[in-house]
Protein backbone atom coordinates (compact mmCIF):
# COMPACT_ATOMS: atom_id res chain seq x y z
CA UNK A 1 0.00 0.00 0.00
CA UNK A 2 1.22 3.48 -0.84
CA UNK A 3 0.53 4.78 2.67
CA UNK A 4 3.18 2.46 4.11
CA UNK A 5 5.79 3.89 1.72
CA UNK A 6 4.92 7.37 2.98
CA UNK A 7 5.05 6.13 6.57
CA UNK A 8 8.55 4.74 5.98
CA UNK A 9 9.73 8.20 4.93
CA UNK A 10 7.97 9.75 7.92
CA UNK A 11 9.61 7.22 10.25
CA UNK A 12 13.08 8.14 8.95
CA UNK A 13 12.38 11.85 9.52
CA UNK A 14 10.87 11.21 12.97
CA UNK A 15 13.81 9.09 14.14
CA UNK A 16 16.28 11.69 12.88
CA UNK A 17 14.39 14.45 14.70
CA UNK A 18 14.28 12.40 17.92
CA UNK A 19 18.06 12.09 17.88
CA UNK A 20 18.27 15.88 18.10
CA UNK A 21 15.26 16.91 20.20
CA UNK A 22 15.72 14.07 22.70
CA UNK A 23 19.27 12.65 22.80
CA UNK A 24 21.33 15.70 21.80
CA UNK A 25 18.97 17.94 23.77
CA UNK A 26 19.50 15.82 26.87
CA UNK A 27 23.29 15.95 26.54
CA UNK A 28 23.27 19.73 26.08
CA UNK A 29 20.89 20.16 29.02
CA UNK A 30 23.17 18.14 31.31
CA UNK A 31 26.09 20.34 30.26
CA UNK A 32 24.06 23.50 30.82
CA UNK A 33 24.83 24.58 27.27
CA UNK A 34 23.58 27.74 25.59
CA UNK A 35 24.09 29.17 22.10
CA UNK A 36 27.55 30.55 22.86
CA UNK A 37 28.77 27.22 24.27
CA UNK A 38 28.79 25.58 20.83
CA UNK A 39 27.79 28.32 18.34
CA UNK A 40 28.66 26.43 15.14
CA UNK A 41 27.20 23.16 16.41
CA UNK A 42 24.05 24.95 17.55
CA UNK A 43 23.67 26.64 14.18
CA UNK A 44 24.12 23.46 12.12
CA UNK A 45 21.98 21.22 14.33
CA UNK A 46 19.37 23.98 14.61
CA UNK A 47 19.15 24.15 10.81
CA UNK A 48 18.75 20.38 10.56
CA UNK A 49 16.09 19.97 13.25
CA UNK A 50 14.05 22.89 11.88
CA UNK A 51 14.15 21.33 8.41
CA UNK A 52 13.16 17.93 9.82
CA UNK A 53 10.20 19.40 11.70
CA UNK A 54 8.84 21.22 8.66
CA UNK A 55 9.41 18.18 6.43
CA UNK A 56 7.47 15.99 8.85
CA UNK A 57 4.55 18.45 8.77
CA UNK A 58 4.27 18.10 4.98
CA UNK A 59 4.72 14.30 5.06
CA UNK A 60 1.86 13.97 7.56
CA UNK A 61 -0.25 16.22 5.34
CA UNK A 62 0.54 14.02 2.32
CA UNK A 63 -0.20 10.86 4.33
CA UNK A 64 -3.67 12.05 5.34
CA UNK A 65 -4.34 13.28 1.79
CA UNK A 66 -3.33 9.87 0.46
CA UNK A 67 -5.78 8.10 2.76
CA UNK A 68 -8.58 10.48 1.76
CA UNK A 69 -7.95 10.17 -1.99
CA UNK A 70 -7.78 6.37 -1.91
CA UNK A 71 -10.81 6.09 0.34
CA UNK A 72 -12.89 8.36 -1.89
CA UNK A 73 -11.49 6.63 -5.02
CA UNK A 74 -10.58 10.01 -6.47
CA UNK A 75 -8.65 10.06 -9.75
CA UNK A 76 -5.80 11.91 -8.03
CA UNK A 77 -5.15 8.73 -6.03
CA UNK A 78 -3.26 7.48 -9.10
CA UNK A 79 -0.42 9.78 -8.06
CA UNK A 80 0.46 7.24 -5.37
CA UNK A 81 0.66 4.16 -7.63
CA UNK A 82 3.89 2.15 -7.63
CA UNK A 83 7.00 3.99 -6.50
CA UNK A 84 5.49 7.43 -7.11
CA UNK A 85 5.13 8.09 -3.35
CA UNK A 86 8.93 8.17 -3.06
CA UNK A 87 9.02 10.74 -5.87
CA UNK A 88 6.34 12.78 -4.12
CA UNK A 89 8.55 12.77 -1.02
CA UNK A 90 10.83 15.20 -2.86
CA UNK A 91 8.28 17.91 -1.99
CA UNK A 92 8.70 17.67 1.81
CA UNK A 93 12.47 17.28 1.33
CA UNK A 94 12.68 20.55 -0.63
CA UNK A 95 10.23 22.19 1.78
CA UNK A 96 12.38 21.26 4.77
CA UNK A 97 15.53 22.27 2.89
CA UNK A 98 14.09 25.75 2.38
CA UNK A 99 13.56 26.19 6.12
CA UNK A 100 16.98 24.78 6.95
CA UNK A 101 18.91 26.98 4.51
CA UNK A 102 16.90 30.17 4.01
CA UNK A 103 15.29 30.87 7.40
CA UNK A 104 16.63 31.56 10.90
CA UNK A 105 17.69 28.35 12.68
CA UNK A 106 16.86 27.43 16.26
CA UNK A 107 19.46 27.09 19.01
CA UNK A 108 19.40 25.19 22.29
CA UNK A 109 19.16 27.06 25.58
CA UNK A 110 19.48 25.00 28.77
CA UNK A 111 17.77 27.73 30.83
CA UNK A 112 14.51 26.97 29.02
CA UNK A 113 15.37 23.37 28.12
CA UNK A 114 14.28 23.88 24.54
CA UNK A 115 15.29 25.23 21.13
CA UNK A 116 14.61 28.91 20.43
CA UNK A 117 15.12 31.22 17.47
CA UNK A 118 16.51 33.93 19.75
CA UNK A 119 20.10 32.93 20.71
CA UNK A 120 19.84 35.07 23.88
CA UNK A 121 23.27 36.59 23.29
CA UNK A 122 21.96 39.97 24.45
CA UNK A 123 19.64 40.94 27.29
CA UNK A 124 17.96 43.48 25.02
CA UNK A 125 14.59 42.20 23.75
CA UNK A 126 14.55 41.99 19.95
CA UNK A 127 12.25 40.57 17.31
CA UNK A 128 14.84 40.24 14.54
CA UNK A 129 15.14 36.49 15.16
CA UNK A 130 11.43 35.76 14.69
CA UNK A 131 10.92 33.19 11.94
CA UNK A 132 7.72 34.16 10.10
CA UNK A 133 7.91 31.14 7.77
CA UNK A 134 7.99 28.80 10.75
CA UNK A 135 4.97 30.54 12.28
CA UNK A 136 3.01 30.17 9.03
CA UNK A 137 3.98 26.49 8.81
CA UNK A 138 2.93 25.77 12.38
CA UNK A 139 -0.42 27.52 12.10
CA UNK A 140 -1.48 26.82 8.51
CA UNK A 141 -0.06 23.37 7.74
CA UNK A 142 -0.91 21.87 11.12
CA UNK A 143 -4.43 23.35 11.02
CA UNK A 144 -5.04 21.96 7.52
CA UNK A 145 -3.78 18.55 8.66
CA UNK A 146 -6.20 18.53 11.60
CA UNK A 147 -9.09 19.44 9.29
CA UNK A 148 -8.14 16.59 6.95
CA UNK A 149 -8.07 14.15 9.88
CA UNK A 150 -11.65 15.13 10.73
CA UNK A 151 -12.58 14.68 7.06
CA UNK A 152 -10.92 11.26 7.06
CA UNK A 153 -12.94 10.19 10.07
CA UNK A 154 -16.20 11.29 8.42
CA UNK A 155 -15.27 9.48 5.18
CA UNK A 156 -14.56 6.24 7.05
CA UNK A 157 -17.89 6.37 8.85
CA UNK A 158 -19.74 7.10 5.62
CA UNK A 159 -18.07 4.18 3.82
CA UNK A 160 -18.84 1.76 6.65
CA UNK A 161 -22.46 2.88 6.78
CA UNK A 162 -22.76 2.41 3.01
CA UNK A 163 -21.68 -1.23 3.17
CA UNK A 164 -23.72 -1.95 6.29
CA UNK A 165 -20.89 -2.89 8.66
CA UNK A 166 -22.71 -1.73 11.76
CA UNK A 167 -20.60 -3.67 14.25
CA UNK A 168 -17.36 -2.79 12.48
CA UNK A 169 -18.43 0.84 12.02
CA UNK A 170 -18.31 1.68 15.71
CA UNK A 171 -15.03 -0.17 16.23
CA UNK A 172 -13.12 1.26 13.25
CA UNK A 173 -14.73 4.67 13.50
CA UNK A 174 -13.70 4.92 17.14
CA UNK A 175 -10.13 3.89 16.27
CA UNK A 176 -9.86 6.58 13.59
CA UNK A 177 -11.41 9.18 15.90
CA UNK A 178 -9.04 8.44 18.79
CA UNK A 179 -5.97 8.29 16.53
CA UNK A 180 -6.89 11.57 14.88
CA UNK A 181 -7.72 13.31 18.16
CA UNK A 182 -4.50 12.24 19.87
CA UNK A 183 -2.20 13.11 16.97
CA UNK A 184 -3.93 16.41 16.18
CA UNK A 185 -4.07 17.60 19.78
CA UNK A 186 -0.36 16.98 20.35
CA UNK A 187 0.63 18.56 17.04
CA UNK A 188 -1.59 21.60 17.34
CA UNK A 189 -0.81 22.49 20.97
CA UNK A 190 2.96 22.09 20.54
CA UNK A 191 2.94 24.01 17.26
CA UNK A 192 1.06 26.99 18.67
CA UNK A 193 3.18 27.15 21.84
CA UNK A 194 6.41 27.13 19.82
CA UNK A 195 5.13 30.03 17.72
CA UNK A 196 3.99 32.07 20.73
CA UNK A 197 7.07 31.45 22.89
CA UNK A 198 9.33 32.78 20.14
CA UNK A 199 7.33 36.04 20.06
CA UNK A 200 6.50 36.67 23.73
CA UNK A 201 8.04 35.39 26.95
CA UNK A 202 6.14 32.47 28.46
CA UNK A 203 6.56 30.70 31.83
CA UNK A 204 9.35 28.14 31.72
CA UNK A 205 6.98 25.27 32.57
CA UNK A 206 4.92 25.98 29.44
CA UNK A 207 8.07 25.94 27.31
CA UNK A 208 9.08 22.68 28.98
CA UNK A 209 5.68 21.18 28.12
CA UNK A 210 6.08 22.34 24.51
CA UNK A 211 9.47 20.61 24.31
CA UNK A 212 8.02 17.36 25.64
CA UNK A 213 5.09 17.55 23.24
CA UNK A 214 7.51 18.14 20.36
CA UNK A 215 9.23 14.90 21.36
CA UNK A 216 5.85 13.16 21.49
CA UNK A 217 4.98 14.40 17.99
CA UNK A 218 7.88 12.40 16.57
CA UNK A 219 7.79 9.48 19.03
CA UNK A 220 4.17 8.89 20.01
CA UNK A 221 2.52 8.05 16.63
CA UNK A 222 4.21 4.63 16.45
CA UNK A 223 2.67 3.67 19.82
CA UNK A 224 -0.69 5.17 18.86
CA UNK A 225 -0.78 3.17 15.62
CA UNK A 226 0.37 -0.07 17.28
CA UNK A 227 -2.21 0.32 20.04
CA UNK A 228 -5.23 1.46 18.03
CA UNK A 229 -4.63 0.35 14.43
CA UNK A 230 -5.44 -3.35 14.19
CA UNK A 231 -4.01 -3.75 10.67
CA UNK A 232 -0.63 -2.24 11.59
CA UNK A 233 -0.54 -4.20 14.85
CA UNK A 234 -1.17 -7.51 13.09
CA UNK A 235 1.44 -6.70 10.45
CA UNK A 236 3.97 -5.81 13.17
CA UNK A 237 3.37 -9.08 15.03
CA UNK A 238 3.56 -11.06 11.79
CA UNK A 239 6.87 -9.40 10.92
CA UNK A 240 8.38 -10.37 14.27
CA UNK A 241 7.11 -13.93 13.89
CA UNK A 242 8.82 -14.18 10.50
CA UNK A 243 12.06 -12.75 11.91
CA UNK A 244 11.89 -15.25 14.76
CA UNK A 245 11.53 -18.12 12.26
CA UNK A 246 14.53 -16.90 10.26
CA UNK A 247 16.79 -16.64 13.31
CA UNK A 248 15.47 -19.75 15.06
CA UNK A 249 18.25 -22.30 15.42
CA UNK A 250 16.97 -25.81 16.03
CA UNK A 251 18.68 -27.99 18.60
CA UNK A 252 21.39 -30.07 16.93
CA UNK A 253 20.82 -33.79 16.65
CA UNK A 254 23.57 -36.34 16.88
CA UNK A 255 23.67 -39.78 15.37
CA UNK A 256 25.87 -42.33 17.07
CA UNK A 257 27.13 -45.26 15.01
CA UNK A 258 25.79 -48.64 15.95
CA UNK A 259 28.39 -51.03 17.27
Helices and strands as residue ranges (DSSP letters): H 2-18, I 19-24, H 25-31, H 39-71, G 75-80, H 84-102, E 107-109, E 114-116, H 132-136, I 137-141, H 142-163, H 166-197, H 204-228, H 230-247
